[in-house]
Amino acid sequence: MGKNKAREKKEFRKAERAAAASSKDIQRDQNILKRKASSQRELVSFNAIHYLEQSDIENLDAIRRSLIEKIRTVERVNEHFQRDLRSVNSGLNSNRIKYALVVRIRNRSD
């Protein structure tokens, strides 16, 4: 009975660790969603600026839409990069992570 009890205890500890890791992931995802929600900004209508002509308003709206689209693209790339970094981080030591970051940043700047 001693071996079975030890095995059950070991499996229970393993399940506890998995549950703790899972709850950390859930908490991290909730924090990300909160940050995204708090970073949303209200768009101010350019019509409120009385001295602008309609063509200027349309140009500013087009520029804003373009910038918003580019920002969202950068955010998606950043999320993918962070996900890749976490997966690398889980299996490697910090010196290798620093090297991977430097190489990736250099490749992006070229």
HELIX and SHEET records of a PDB file:
HELIX    1   1 GLY A    2  SER A   39  1                                  38    
HELIX    2   2 PHE A   46  ALA A   48  5                                   3    
HELIX    3   3 GLN A   54  GLY A   91  1                                  38    
HELIX    4   4 SER A   94  SER A  109  1                                  16    
END                                                                             
